[in-house]
């Protein structure tokens, strides 16, 4: 990132610890105080797979594919079924609202609650469910090609494999109507949580390592969450911190259980505005659900399809108005960006929105 160097160091530090437990990871903690004026840096991270926290009785529907670049074959694992099967897959989704209560050094409590009612009269979670990530009424016309009236990530995947999908139109990767589980309340200690001015508002800032340990415990104790489902943990106006602020979201897996976190920020123009961070993380989950493509790197790294676009204007977000609200959905890189033949994708695009890029131009 242009924050790229910082983003890369954060990811490298994590990837070098692949296979280790979070308890054994040694990262520098965020040292900002409540009065920090250091500017926030927009970050997303990916955590390698770790051992399962509970026995798996089901499995996520995935498929394997490959492409050749520079005489070398690169393989990948993605959610759903291969586009050539001409079939549709729907993945059950759980949304877990996470309320964060931060206590300052003086004892003042600040609460960041996804049940907050937004200016449109919906709560944060209701607005997420009504977004183009789950709503199927938007028609996506990419450079004059109608890739479908569907959900945002499905449209991206259809465009990603348009060379095949145009003759196999029944291919879809859909997210089921989310089941919203009971809200979880987390109260970090003063060492793990504080508030600070970031991107023009007072954000909650919580240690990523501490937060993820709590998420693992929630997954372990929630019987409905099984590997054939996709749990998404949602915070409100909270960034995670690790070395520096600010992490808008991440995705990972515990054994075969994929999961993700994304924050929802309701400040116009801020990093992770509305569902932009969630669109980033769901897109990356779709193309590398169990974070095991790290063993099959493309010419420019693993399939982190959101990262190459997150430094664009509006952090890579494009506006879509659905259900009376303008959402910001992040652009996502298609396979040609990572080295696949351009004919793989719609209009030979290197990103879903048709950004003018060359292979690996912005790194991985």
Secondary structure by P-SEA (a helix, b strand, c coil): cccaaaaaaaaaaaaaacccccccbbbbccccccccccbbbbbbbbbccccccccccccccccccccccccbbbbbccccccccccbbbbbbbbbbbbbbbbbcccbbbbbbcccccccccccaaaaaaacccccccccccccccccccccaaaaaaaaaccccccccccccccccccccccbbbbbbcccccccccccccbbbbbcaaaaaaaaaaaaaacccccccbbbbbbbccbbbbccccccccccccccccccbbbbbbcccccccccaaaaaaaaaaaaaccccccccccccccccccccccccccccbbbbbbcccbbbbbbbbbccccccccccccccccccccccccccccccc
